[in-house]
Amino acid sequence: MPKMIQVKVSLADTEQEAIDLAVRDWPNGGMAFPKGGYSQSEDFEIMAKMVEGKHFKNRVLTTADLDKHVSICSTSSISDSTRSMSTM
């Protein structure tokens, strides 16, 4: 049976750079709450200012070594790779 997995990735030369890029370019990726009730761009701008790198943990894969993570996904089952990636 086919399975689908969605992986959000920020890739850079260093782990910290990947986190910084995610915070700067994709702050909503670090917002761990429903955003359906917010329709004004001003609301998102205010919330984006509160997002920090720590908010991306277990939500977005930030890495300097994409090959390491690709090998985890290709050699594990979906549930195993999700569990492994959430601990990184």
C-alpha angles and dihedrals in degrees: 000000000000117000131196129209129185117212123185112205137186109189125189141144092274135024091243092050090052090052092047091050092050092050093047101041103028112025094155087066088069095049106101097193137077112279098190094105094057114082104155119088087220089064091056092046090055093046092046090060089061095053117107133182092260090064091068094062109120090001104070128022106235113187150149091204111057093168090064091057096042090055091051091053095045096049099042136062117257094260092045094049092047090051092047094047093049090060095056 
